[in-house]
């Protein structure tokens, strides 16, 4: 039988770089001194920016469906807006996001990010009125009108409780936004 540990502590640290350069690799060496007991080092998440956002656990071992039906939410965005989702699951879940532009927009003018601007994703192709852009975290697909399309950035997720999502469009333009996710629970119910 697996041992259940309930006293994990989450640490966050901002790393400041001397120069604005691309990071190619990271080496981590934990140093533990003058301690007794057990230490479990489980996850490492690197993200851009100086604000901590939620986390996305590995779905094959840690998550299970809450049993609730999928959640659907709609919004209309003009220029830019912050959307707040109320995820009543216990943990983060993949977010499928669909954008339906009402006017044509330049390439790279549609951008989505989370919290304080992390996990940015930008659609890199030009947009026509009536197009459907789909950023599907669950299937790991980025589609324009049902066909694969390039993006620059990350798939999105909804953090537990209140999850903020920034949608930025070309100035003065508008789009309908449709969001879909399934609330998730932590852990294996058999433990």
Secondary structure, 3 states (H helix, E strand, C coil): CCCCCCCCCCCCCCCCCCCCCCCCCCCCCCCCCCCCCCCCCCCCCCCCCCCCCCCCCCHHHHEEECCCCCEEEEEEEECEEEEEEEECCCECEEEEEEEEECCCECCCCEEEEECCCEEEEEECCCECCCCCEEEECCCCEEEECCEECCEEECCEEECCEEEEEEEECCCCCEEEEEEEECCEEECCCCC
